[in-house]
């Protein structure tokens, strides 16, 4: 899929651990991991909003479109 998820980048910039973010946005660490690795098929706008609020960023800081990217298996 040509969408790259950069949650790890923002976590590092904010010096925040995944568990802390998961607690703040009300998802499990496992579900956050699925989002971070790009294995999620979809993301709810309410979840995206919560992540942006917790990390003080914009959706474009978290998601990136890369044309002609090979699909993940």
N, CA, C and O atoms as CSV, one atom per row, in Angstrom:
chain,resi,resn,atom,element,x,y,z
A,1,UNK,N,N,0.843,-1.179,0.000
A,1,UNK,CA,C,0.000,0.000,0.000
A,1,UNK,C,C,0.885,1.238,0.000
A,1,UNK,O,O,1.887,1.282,0.713
A,2,UNK,N,N,0.534,2.222,-0.775
A,2,UNK,CA,C,1.399,3.402,-0.886
A,2,UNK,C,C,1.251,4.417,0.255
A,2,UNK,O,O,1.757,5.534,0.149
A,3,UNK,N,N,0.571,4.048,1.334
A,3,UNK,CA,C,0.453,4.938,2.493
A,3,UNK,C,C,1.452,4.489,3.552
A,3,UNK,O,O,1.430,3.339,3.990
A,4,UNK,N,N,2.327,5.402,3.960
A,4,UNK,CA,C,3.324,5.146,5.002
A,4,UNK,C,C,2.822,5.784,6.291
A,4,UNK,O,O,2.391,6.937,6.291
A,5,UNK,N,N,2.878,5.041,7.381
A,5,UNK,CA,C,2.445,5.532,8.690
A,5,UNK,C,C,3.691,5.906,9.488
A,5,UNK,O,O,4.567,5.073,9.722
A,6,UNK,N,N,3.756,7.163,9.899
A,6,UNK,CA,C,4.926,7.696,10.601
A,6,UNK,C,C,4.671,7.976,12.078
A,6,UNK,O,O,5.214,8.929,12.636
A,7,UNK,N,N,3.851,7.154,12.702
A,7,UNK,CA,C,3.576,7.365,14.128
A,7,UNK,C,C,4.858,7.215,14.942
A,7,UNK,O,O,5.079,7.977,15.883
A,8,UNK,N,N,5.702,6.248,14.597
A,8,UNK,CA,C,6.967,6.064,15.325
A,8,UNK,C,C,7.835,7.318,15.279
A,8,UNK,O,O,8.482,7.670,16.265
A,9,UNK,N,N,7.843,7.984,14.136
A,9,UNK,CA,C,8.638,9.213,13.990
A,9,UNK,C,C,8.141,10.276,14.965
A,9,UNK,O,O,8.932,10.923,15.650
A,10,UNK,N,N,6.813,10.448,15.019
A,10,UNK,CA,C,6.253,11.456,15.917
A,10,UNK,C,C,6.424,11.065,17.381
A,10,UNK,O,O,6.644,11.928,18.230
A,11,UNK,N,N,6.326,9.781,17.680
A,11,UNK,CA,C,6.575,9.332,19.055
A,11,UNK,C,C,8.003,9.673,19.471
A,11,UNK,O,O,8.235,10.133,20.590
A,12,UNK,N,N,8.946,9.451,18.584
A,12,UNK,CA,C,10.343,9.758,18.891
A,12,UNK,C,C,10.542,11.264,19.062
A,12,UNK,O,O,11.245,11.699,19.974
A,13,UNK,N,N,9.930,12.053,18.193
A,13,UNK,CA,C,10.050,13.515,18.295
A,13,UNK,C,C,9.466,14.035,19.603
A,13,UNK,O,O,9.978,14.990,20.186
A,14,UNK,N,N,8.397,13.400,20.054
A,14,UNK,CA,C,7.728,13.838,21.292
A,14,UNK,C,C,8.271,13.111,22.526
A,14,UNK,O,O,7.839,13.365,23.650
A,15,UNK,N,N,9.233,12.197,22.293
A,15,UNK,CA,C,9.825,11.418,23.386
A,15,UNK,C,C,8.736,10.734,24.216
A,15,UNK,O,O,8.708,10.815,25.444
A,16,UNK,N,N,7.847,10.060,23.495
A,16,UNK,CA,C,6.724,9.378,24.123
A,16,UNK,C,C,6.782,7.892,23.769
A,16,UNK,O,O,7.112,7.530,22.640
A,17,UNK,N,N,6.465,7.052,24.720
A,17,UNK,CA,C,6.419,5.614,24.471
A,17,UNK,C,C,5.051,5.219,23.913
A,17,UNK,O,O,4.046,5.889,24.154
A,18,UNK,N,N,5.037,4.126,23.168
A,18,UNK,CA,C,3.792,3.635,22.573
A,18,UNK,C,C,2.722,3.394,23.622
A,18,UNK,O,O,1.557,3.723,23.399
A,19,UNK,N,N,3.094,2.826,24.760
A,19,UNK,CA,C,2.120,2.534,25.812
A,19,UNK,C,C,1.456,3.811,26.313
A,19,UNK,O,O,0.252,3.830,26.568
A,20,UNK,N,N,2.230,4.860,26.451
A,20,UNK,CA,C,1.679,6.140,26.912
A,20,UNK,C,C,0.674,6.675,25.894
A,20,UNK,O,O,-0.414,7.119,26.260
A,21,UNK,N,N,1.050,6.628,24.604
A,21,UNK,CA,C,0.131,7.090,23.565
A,21,UNK,C,C,-1.129,6.227,23.543
A,21,UNK,O,O,-2.238,6.756,23.459
A,22,UNK,N,N,-0.971,4.920,23.617
A,22,UNK,CA,C,-2.129,4.019,23.611
A,22,UNK,C,C,-3.079,4.352,24.755
A,22,UNK,O,O,-4.295,4.387,24.564
A,23,UNK,N,N,-2.531,4.596,25.939
A,23,UNK,CA,C,-3.366,4.957,27.097
A,23,UNK,C,C,-4.085,6.280,26.854
A,23,UNK,O,O,-5.267,6.415,27.172
A,24,UNK,N,N,-3.370,7.263,26.288
A,24,UNK,CA,C,-3.959,8.587,26.057
A,24,UNK,C,C,-5.096,8.546,25.050
A,24,UNK,O,O,-6.072,9.282,25.188
A,25,UNK,N,N,-4.980,7.688,24.035
A,25,UNK,CA,C,-5.994,7.686,22.984
A,25,UNK,C,C,-7.036,6.588,23.168
A,25,UNK,O,O,-8.000,6.516,22.405
A,26,UNK,N,N,-6.852,5.738,24.168
A,26,UNK,CA,C,-7.851,4.730,24.494
A,26,UNK,C,C,-7.874,3.524,23.578
A,26,UNK,O,O,-8.939,2.976,23.293
A,27,UNK,N,N,-6.692,3.104,23.110
A,27,UNK,CA,C,-6.599,1.862,22.326
A,27,UNK,C,C,-5.586,0.951,23.003
A,27,UNK,O,O,-4.802,1.386,23.847
A,28,UNK,N,N,-5.617,-0.303,22.623
A,28,UNK,CA,C,-4.635,-1.227,23.190
A,28,UNK,C,C,-3.285,-1.017,22.508
A,28,UNK,O,O,-3.209,-0.491,21.398
A,29,UNK,N,N,-2.238,-1.432,23.185
A,29,UNK,CA,C,-0.898,-1.354,22.601
A,29,UNK,C,C,-0.842,-2.197,21.327
A,29,UNK,O,O,-0.176,-1.825,20.361
A,30,UNK,N,N,-1.544,-3.335,21.329
A,30,UNK,CA,C,-1.575,-4.202,20.148
A,30,UNK,C,C,-2.219,-3.493,18.956
A,30,UNK,O,O,-1.708,-3.568,17.838
A,31,UNK,N,N,-3.333,-2.808,19.190
A,31,UNK,CA,C,-3.986,-2.080,18.098
A,31,UNK,C,C,-3.132,-0.911,17.622
A,31,UNK,O,O,-3.088,-0.630,16.424
A,32,UNK,N,N,-2.461,-0.232,18.531
A,32,UNK,CA,C,-1.560,0.845,18.128
A,32,UNK,C,C,-0.417,0.288,17.290
A,32,UNK,O,O,0.004,0.914,16.317
A,33,UNK,N,N,0.079,-0.868,17.658
A,33,UNK,CA,C,1.140,-1.520,16.896
A,33,UNK,C,C,0.689,-1.830,15.472
A,33,UNK,O,O,1.459,-1.662,14.526
A,34,UNK,N,N,-0.545,-2.277,15.316
A,34,UNK,CA,C,-1.087,-2.549,13.984
A,34,UNK,C,C,-1.124,-1.269,13.152
A,34,UNK,O,O,-0.819,-1.287,11.960
A,35,UNK,N,N,-1.495,-0.176,13.781
A,35,UNK,CA,C,-1.482,1.113,13.077
A,35,UNK,C,C,-0.059,1.528,12.710
A,35,UNK,O,O,0.206,1.942,11.581
A,36,UNK,N,N,0.846,1.414,13.668
A,36,UNK,CA,C,2.231,1.858,13.460
A,36,UNK,C,C,2.932,1.091,12.347
A,36,UNK,O,O,3.732,1.662,11.605
A,37,UNK,N,N,2.638,-0.186,12.230
A,37,UNK,CA,C,3.314,-1.011,11.226
A,37,UNK,C,C,2.663,-0.914,9.853
A,37,UNK,O,O,3.154,-1.500,8.889
A,38,UNK,N,N,1.563,-0.178,9.762
A,38,UNK,CA,C,0.887,-0.026,8.477
A,38,UNK,C,C,0.056,-1.223,8.084
A,38,UNK,O,O,-0.342,-1.344,6.925
A,39,UNK,N,N,-0.215,-2.112,9.023
A,39,UNK,CA,C,-0.994,-3.315,8.724
A,39,UNK,C,C,-2.497,-3.084,8.856
A,39,UNK,O,O,-3.290,-3.951,8.488
A,40,UNK,N,N,-2.892,-1.938,9.370
A,40,UNK,CA,C,-4.314,-1.627,9.511
A,40,UNK,C,C,-4.904,-1.351,8.135
A,40,UNK,O,O,-4.267,-0.721,7.290
A,41,UNK,N,N,-6.113,-1.821,7.920
A,41,UNK,CA,C,-6.807,-1.576,6.653
A,41,UNK,C,C,-7.475,-0.205,6.640
A,41,UNK,O,O,-7.751,0.353,5.578
A,42,UNK,N,N,-7.732,0.329,7.831
A,42,UNK,CA,C,-8.425,1.607,7.952
A,42,UNK,C,C,-8.103,2.212,9.314
A,42,UNK,O,O,-7.627,1.528,10.220
A,43,UNK,N,N,-8.371,3.496,9.437
A,43,UNK,CA,C,-8.249,4.164,10.730
A,43,UNK,C,C,-9.448,5.105,10.868
A,43,UNK,O,O,-9.794,5.832,9.937
A,44,UNK,N,N,-10.058,5.076,12.019
A,44,UNK,CA,C,-11.199,5.965,12.272
A,44,UNK,C,C,-10.689,7.398,12.418
A,44,UNK,O,O,-9.606,7.638,12.951
A,45,UNK,N,N,-11.489,8.333,11.938
A,45,UNK,CA,C,-11.126,9.733,12.092
A,45,UNK,C,C,-11.022,10.111,13.566
A,45,UNK,O,O,-10.189,10.938,13.935
A,46,UNK,N,N,-11.856,9.514,14.405
A,46,UNK,CA,C,-11.790,9.825,15.835
A,46,UNK,C,C,-10.458,9.354,16.428
A,46,UNK,O,O,-9.909,10.014,17.310
A,47,UNK,N,N,-9.937,8.227,15.953
A,47,UNK,CA,C,-8.631,7.738,16.413
A,47,UNK,C,C,-7.526,8.631,15.886
A,47,UNK,O,O,-6.603,8.983,16.621
A,48,UNK,N,N,-7.614,8.999,14.617
A,48,UNK,CA,C,-6.621,9.901,14.029
A,48,UNK,C,C,-6.609,11.238,14.765
A,48,UNK,O,O,-5.544,11.791,15.042
A,49,UNK,N,N,-7.778,11.745,15.074
A,49,UNK,CA,C,-7.892,12.994,15.830
A,49,UNK,C,C,-7.242,12.862,17.203
A,49,UNK,O,O,-6.516,13.757,17.634
A,50,UNK,N,N,-7.497,11.755,17.890
A,50,UNK,CA,C,-6.932,11.539,19.222
A,50,UNK,C,C,-5.405,11.454,19.165
A,50,UNK,O,O,-4.715,11.992,20.031
A,51,UNK,N,N,-4.887,10.779,18.145
A,51,UNK,CA,C,-3.424,10.674,17.995
A,51,UNK,C,C,-2.835,12.052,17.745
A,51,UNK,O,O,-1.831,12.420,18.353
A,52,UNK,N,N,-3.458,12.820,16.847
A,52,UNK,CA,C,-2.961,14.168,16.549
A,52,UNK,C,C,-2.988,15.059,17.792
A,52,UNK,O,O,-2.063,15.837,18.031
A,53,UNK,N,N,-4.048,14.936,18.569
A,53,UNK,CA,C,-4.165,15.736,19.795
A,53,UNK,C,C,-3.088,15.334,20.795
A,53,UNK,O,O,-2.435,16.195,21.384
A,54,UNK,N,N,-2.901,14.033,20.988
A,54,UNK,CA,C,-1.924,13.540,21.966
A,54,UNK,C,C,-0.489,13.871,21.563
A,54,UNK,O,O,0.354,14.136,22.420
A,55,UNK,N,N,-0.213,13.856,20.259
A,55,UNK,CA,C,1.155,14.117,19.780
A,55,UNK,C,C,1.355,15.558,19.312
A,55,UNK,O,O,2.445,15.934,18.880
A,56,UNK,N,N,0.290,16.362,19.404
A,56,UNK,CA,C,0.330,17.764,18.978
A,56,UNK,C,C,0.898,17.863,17.558
A,56,UNK,O,O,1.925,18.497,17.317
A,57,UNK,N,N,0.187,17.207,16.625
A,57,UNK,CA,C,0.651,17.199,15.242
A,57,UNK,C,C,-0.547,17.217,14.297
A,57,UNK,O,O,-1.698,17.225,14.732
A,58,UNK,N,N,-0.260,17.222,13.015
A,58,UNK,CA,C,-1.272,17.204,11.974
A,58,UNK,C,C,-1.334,15.807,11.348
A,58,UNK,O,O,-0.355,15.065,11.417
A,59,UNK,N,N,-2.468,15.435,10.739
A,59,UNK,CA,C,-2.548,14.125,10.085
A,59,UNK,C,C,-1.430,13.901,9.070
A,59,UNK,O,O,-0.950,12.777,8.919
A,60,UNK,N,N,-1.018,14.940,8.385
A,60,UNK,CA,C,0.064,14.830,7.415
A,60,UNK,C,C,1.408,14.499,8.042
A,60,UNK,O,O,2.316,14.028,7.356
A,61,UNK,N,N,1.542,14.742,9.340
A,61,UNK,CA,C,2.768,14.349,10.043
A,61,UNK,C,C,2.793,12.844,10.279
A,61,UNK,O,O,3.858,12.258,10.471
A,62,UNK,N,N,1.624,12.224,10.264
A,62,UNK,CA,C,1.498,10.803,10.580
A,62,UNK,C,C,1.371,9.914,9.349
A,62,UNK,O,O,1.796,8.759,9.359
A,63,UNK,N,N,0.782,10.461,8.292
A,63,UNK,CA,C,0.504,9.675,7.097
A,63,UNK,C,C,1.201,10.296,5.892
A,63,UNK,O,O,1.218,11.515,5.728
A,64,UNK,N,N,1.771,9.446,5.062
A,64,UNK,CA,C,2.502,9.904,3.884
A,64,UNK,C,C,2.135,9.014,2.700
A,64,UNK,O,O,2.062,7.792,2.830
A,65,UNK,N,N,1.908,9.630,1.558
A,65,UNK,CA,C,1.603,8.883,0.339
A,65,UNK,C,C,2.874,8.769,-0.483
A,65,UNK,O,O,3.526,9.772,-0.776
A,66,UNK,N,N,3.226,7.537,-0.857
A,66,UNK,CA,C,4.397,7.289,-1.693
A,66,UNK,C,C,3.931,6.501,-2.915
A,66,UNK,O,O,3.490,5.358,-2.800
A,67,UNK,N,N,4.034,7.119,-4.066
A,67,UNK,CA,C,3.574,6.490,-5.298
A,67,UNK,C,C,4.453,5.292,-5.667
A,67,UNK,O,O,5.667,5.312,-5.467
A,68,UNK,N,N,3.825,4.266,-6.200
A,68,UNK,CA,C,4.512,3.062,-6.689
A,68,UNK,C,C,5.253,2.290,-5.602
A,68,UNK,O,O,6.262,1.645,-5.886
A,69,UNK,N,N,4.781,2.345,-4.394
A,69,UNK,CA,C,5.386,1.577,-3.317
A,69,UNK,C,C,4.888,0.139,-3.401
A,69,UNK,O,O,3.701,-0.101,-3.620
A,70,UNK,N,N,5.791,-0.807,-3.228
A,70,UNK,CA,C,5.418,-2.223,-3.272
A,70,UNK,C,C,4.540,-2.554,-2.067
A,70,UNK,O,O,4.802,-2.071,-0.966
A,71,UNK,N,N,3.505,-3.367,-2.260
A,71,UNK,CA,C,2.630,-3.742,-1.142
A,71,UNK,C,C,3.366,-4.588,-0.110
A,71,UNK,O,O,4.254,-5.375,-0.437
A,72,UNK,N,N,2.959,-4.397,1.167
A,72,UNK,CA,C,3.508,-5.208,2.258
A,72,UNK,C,C,2.835,-6.556,2.280
A,72,UNK,O,O,1.671,-6.677,1.897
A,73,UNK,N,N,3.545,-7.568,2.721
A,73,UNK,CA,C,2.973,-8.908,2.798
A,73,UNK,C,C,2.698,-9.296,4.221
A,73,UNK,O,O,2.212,-10.397,4.478
